[in-house]
Amino acid sequence: MTGSIKGTWKDDPSHFRRPTRRGFLQVGVVAGLGLTLADYFRLTSTAKAEHNWAPSKEGVAKSVIHIFLPGGMAHQESFDPKPNAPIEYRGEMSSIKTKVDGVFFNEYLKQTADVADKLVVCRSMTHGEAAHERGTHNMFTGYRPSPAVVYPSMGSVVSHEFGVRNSLPPYVCIPSQPTTYAGSGYLSSSFSPFSLGADPANGGFRVQDLALPGGVDDKRFETRKQMLEAVNDHFAKKEKSDNLDAMDTFYQRAYGLISSQKAREAFDINKEDAKIRDEYGRNAAGQRMLLARRLVEAGVRFVSLTYGGWDMHAGIRGGMAGQLPPFDQGFATLIRDLDRRGLLDSTLVMVSSEFGRTPKINPSAGRDHWPKVFSVVLAGGGLKKGVVYGTSDATASEPDDDPLSVEELSYTVFGQLGIKGEKALMAPGDRPVLVVYQGKQVKDIVAKSGV
């Protein structure tokens, strides 16, 4: 066997390298992994079997729309208000009733309150990362950061497992890839997201590189394609690398997009009825969510979209007043629109942020970073409706019951898609890495399991 052991296994047992023969002879090397020899070889053989012979099969959910709110959205000023807490904890904003008895949302989530009977509100999300980058890593990958391996995003794993559908990229970011943690990690770069490069809310919105350049007709386009294929074939025979394979994959997907009228139209938000565009809201939140719906309806498997900036260390009341209403309108319309089109049951929608905010309002009338407890909202994709999972304590400081880990969340989402968390993918060096390490399905929120 080749390779060597690097990193601190005790602190980060979530990935597995292949020890050298000399490594096995070192005292305690396997014990340091928390594994017996039998465990290690079983994992390695299982990983290879899964990777080579057991492709994932589609589950209940056929697509995911991940709405990420960067900066750390305050749970107290959104999905977990504490109206009975002292004012230094509850803040100055009021709360409103929802369609679910006894459940309240922030005053600016009026439309979302009206579709609460279609949502799963998880109020006990928790992890230990108070830095933006590390919290973001958790929510995009389902793993805590490690110095020894770069993990793929959930979207890239889905792209790897299921591939292209209807000539559309399997994984799309709106308006662009928000972070390196939304990328392909240790997987081939061919599983990276397709980024729009522009905001669909802008006038004259046009997806980059989706149309033929001026002066190039279909015949000339086909000729260029054949010439490029000949060049690629020549170099492929001389050199084999991820970059070459990835480039070839990207070219093939680009050809599929450009040559397919249906695929091109999926990205053309101007094809949408004006009344629908108004219903979503003619703003960044609304138009991004509308385009996400168009893409999953056309065949995209995973859409990541970002909206707003929620790092409100000061003036949180004014910040929420400015950003929540467009989110409220767009998100509630997305849920209603998916439902009336018969797409909600097959589309899993997830709203997340990297962490929550501190229990007490600070001297600047804002809240600081707080990963101990925050809220995530889910809908569709075979999940239950009108459910609140877990609670935070009276001051929204920590989980009171049913703490929800990043691993449990990602395991459940993957499971609804038909991807087993126990499946192992192969990282460079023939190292098996589990899709989710030590996760489990959150059965209390699942109506119909995907695996």
Backbone hydrogen bonds, N-H to C=O, Kabsch-Sander energy under -0.5 kcal/mol:
donor,donor_aa,acceptor,acceptor_aa,energy
9,W,7,G,-0.8
12,D,8,T,-1.9
15,H,12,D,-0.6
16,F,432,P,-0.7
24,F,20,T,-1.8
25,L,21,R,-1.0
26,Q,22,R,-0.7
26,Q,23,G,-1.0
29,V,26,Q,-1.7
32,G,28,G,-2.3
33,L,29,V,-0.6
33,L,30,V,-1.0
34,G,31,A,-1.3
35,L,30,V,-1.9
40,Y,36,T,-2.4
41,F,37,L,-2.6
42,R,38,A,-2.2
43,L,39,D,-2.5
44,T,40,Y,-2.3
45,S,41,F,-2.6
46,T,42,R,-2.7
47,A,43,L,-2.7
48,K,44,T,-2.1
49,A,45,S,-2.3
50,E,46,T,-3.0
51,H,47,A,-2.9
52,N,48,K,-2.5
53,W,49,A,-2.7
54,A,49,A,-0.5
54,A,50,E,-1.5
57,K,418,G,-0.9
59,G,61,A,-0.7
59,G,417,L,-1.9
61,A,416,Q,-2.6
62,K,346,S,-3.1
63,S,346,S,-1.6
64,V,301,R,-2.1
65,I,348,L,-2.4
66,H,64,V,-0.5
66,H,303,V,-3.4
67,I,65,I,-0.7
67,I,350,M,-3.5
68,F,66,H,-0.8
68,F,305,L,-3.1
69,L,352,S,-2.7
72,G,69,L,-1.0
78,S,75,H,-1.3
80,D,75,H,-2.7
85,A,82,K,-1.7
89,Y,86,P,-2.2
90,R,86,P,-2.5
91,G,87,I,-2.3
96,I,105,F,-2.8
98,T,100,V,-0.5
98,T,103,V,-1.5
99,K,113,A,-2.1
101,D,99,K,-0.6
103,V,100,V,-2.1
105,F,96,I,-2.1
106,N,78,S,-2.3
107,E,94,S,-2.0
109,L,106,N,-2.2
113,A,109,L,-2.2
114,D,110,K,-0.9
115,V,111,Q,-0.5
115,V,112,T,-1.2
116,A,113,A,-0.8
118,K,115,V,-2.3
119,L,116,A,-1.6
120,V,378,L,-3.1
121,V,119,L,-0.5
121,V,387,V,-2.8
122,C,120,V,-0.7
122,C,376,V,-3.1
123,R,121,V,-0.8
123,R,389,Y,-2.1
123,R,390,G,-0.5
124,S,389,Y,-0.5
125,M,374,F,-1.6
126,T,404,L,-2.3
127,H,371,P,-2.0
130,A,128,G,-0.7
135,G,131,A,-2.7
136,T,132,H,-2.7
137,H,133,E,-2.2
138,N,134,R,-2.0
139,M,135,G,-1.9
140,F,136,T,-1.8
141,T,137,H,-2.2
142,G,138,N,-2.3
143,Y,137,H,-0.5
151,Y,149,V,-0.7
153,S,183,G,-2.8
154,M,140,F,-2.7
157,V,153,S,-2.0
158,V,154,M,-2.3
159,S,155,G,-2.2
160,H,156,S,-2.5
161,E,157,V,-2.4
162,F,158,V,-2.3
163,G,158,V,-0.6
163,G,159,S,-1.6
165,R,168,L,-1.0
168,L,165,R,-1.6
172,V,302,F,-2.4
173,C,194,F,-2.3
174,I,304,S,-2.9
182,A,179,T,-1.8
183,G,180,T,-1.8
186,Y,150,V,-1.6
187,L,184,S,-2.2
191,F,188,S,-2.0
192,S,189,S,-1.6
194,F,171,Y,-2.7
195,S,193,P,-0.6
196,L,173,C,-1.5
197,G,175,P,-2.3
198,A,175,P,-0.7
202,N,199,D,-2.1
205,F,202,N,-1.2
208,Q,196,L,-2.0
210,L,207,V,-1.2
216,V,213,P,-1.9
217,D,215,G,-0.7
221,F,217,D,-2.4
222,E,218,D,-2.2
223,T,219,K,-1.9
224,R,220,R,-2.4
225,K,221,F,-2.1
226,Q,222,E,-2.1
227,M,223,T,-2.2
228,L,224,R,-2.5
229,E,225,K,-2.2
230,A,226,Q,-1.8
231,V,227,M,-1.9
232,N,228,L,-2.9
233,D,229,E,-2.4
234,H,230,A,-1.8
235,F,231,V,-2.2
236,A,232,N,-2.5
237,K,233,D,-1.5
238,K,234,H,-0.7
238,K,235,F,-0.5
239,E,235,F,-2.3
241,S,239,E,-0.5
245,D,241,S,-2.3
246,A,242,D,-3.4
247,M,243,N,-2.5
248,D,244,L,-2.4
249,T,245,D,-2.4
250,F,246,A,-2.8
251,Y,247,M,-2.5
252,Q,248,D,-2.5
253,R,249,T,-2.4
254,A,250,F,-2.5
255,Y,251,Y,-2.7
256,G,252,Q,-2.1
257,L,253,R,-2.3
258,I,254,A,-2.8
259,S,255,Y,-2.6
260,S,256,G,-1.1
261,Q,259,S,-0.7
264,R,260,S,-2.4
265,E,261,Q,-2.3
266,A,262,K,-1.3
267,F,263,A,-0.8
267,F,264,R,-0.9
268,D,265,E,-0.9
269,I,267,F,-1.3
271,K,268,D,-1.9
272,E,269,I,-1.6
276,I,273,D,-0.6
277,R,273,D,-2.0
278,D,274,A,-2.3
279,E,275,K,-2.1
280,Y,276,I,-2.2
281,G,277,R,-1.6
283,N,281,G,-2.1
287,Q,283,N,-2.7
288,R,284,A,-1.8
289,M,285,A,-1.9
290,L,286,G,-2.2
291,L,287,Q,-2.3
292,A,288,R,-2.0
293,R,289,M,-2.1
294,R,290,L,-2.3
295,L,291,L,-2.4
296,V,292,A,-2.4
297,E,293,R,-2.2
298,A,294,R,-1.5
299,G,295,L,-1.4
300,V,295,L,-2.7
301,R,170,P,-0.5
302,F,170,P,-2.0
303,V,64,V,-2.8
304,S,172,V,-2.5
305,L,66,H,-2.8
305,L,303,V,-0.5
306,T,174,I,-1.7
307,Y,68,F,-1.5
310,W,70,P,-2.9
312,M,310,W,-1.8
313,H,311,D,-1.4
315,G,364,S,-2.1
316,I,365,A,-2.4
317,R,365,A,-0.5
319,G,315,G,-2.2
320,M,316,I,-2.6
321,A,317,R,-2.0
322,G,318,G,-1.5
323,Q,319,G,-1.7
324,L,320,M,-2.7
327,F,323,Q,-1.4
328,D,324,L,-3.4
329,Q,325,P,-2.4
330,G,326,P,-2.5
331,F,327,F,-3.2
332,A,328,D,-2.1
333,T,329,Q,-1.9
334,L,330,G,-2.3
335,I,331,F,-2.2
336,R,332,A,-2.3
337,D,333,T,-3.3
338,L,334,L,-2.7
339,D,335,I,-2.0
340,R,336,R,-2.6
341,R,337,D,-1.5
342,G,339,D,-1.4
343,L,338,L,-3.1
344,L,338,L,-1.2
346,S,343,L,-0.6
347,T,343,L,-0.7
347,T,344,L,-0.8
348,L,63,S,-2.7
349,V,347,T,-0.6
349,V,379,A,-2.8
350,M,65,I,-2.8
351,V,377,V,-3.2
352,S,67,I,-2.3
352,S,350,M,-0.5
356,G,370,W,-2.1
358,T,368,D,-2.1
361,I,88,E,-2.9
362,N,366,G,-3.4
365,A,362,N,-2.0
366,G,313,H,-0.5
367,R,312,M,-2.3
370,W,356,G,-1.6
374,F,125,M,-1.7
376,V,122,C,-2.2
377,V,351,V,-1.9
378,L,120,V,-3.0
379,A,349,V,-1.7
380,G,118,K,-0.6
381,G,344,L,-2.2
381,G,347,T,-0.5
383,L,380,G,-1.5
384,K,445,I,-2.8
386,G,119,L,-0.8
387,V,119,L,-2.2
389,Y,121,V,-2.3
389,Y,387,V,-0.5
390,G,388,V,-0.5
391,T,401,D,-1.3
393,D,398,E,-2.3
396,A,393,D,-2.0
400,D,391,T,-3.4
401,D,391,T,-1.3
404,L,124,S,-2.7
405,S,403,P,-0.6
409,L,405,S,-2.2
410,S,406,V,-2.6
411,Y,407,E,-2.4
412,T,408,E,-2.0
413,V,409,L,-2.4
414,F,410,S,-2.9
415,G,411,Y,-2.4
416,Q,412,T,-2.0
417,L,413,V,-1.2
417,L,414,F,-0.5
418,G,414,F,-0.8
418,G,415,G,-0.8
419,I,414,F,-2.6
420,K,418,G,-0.6
423,K,420,K,-1.4
425,L,433,V,-3.1
427,A,425,L,-0.7
427,A,431,R,-3.4
430,D,427,A,-0.8
431,R,427,A,-1.5
433,V,425,L,-3.2
435,V,423,K,-2.9
436,V,421,G,-2.3
438,Q,436,V,-0.6
443,K,441,Q,-1.4
445,I,442,V,-1.7
446,V,443,K,-1.2
447,A,382,G,-2.0
447,A,445,I,-0.5
448,K,382,G,-2.6
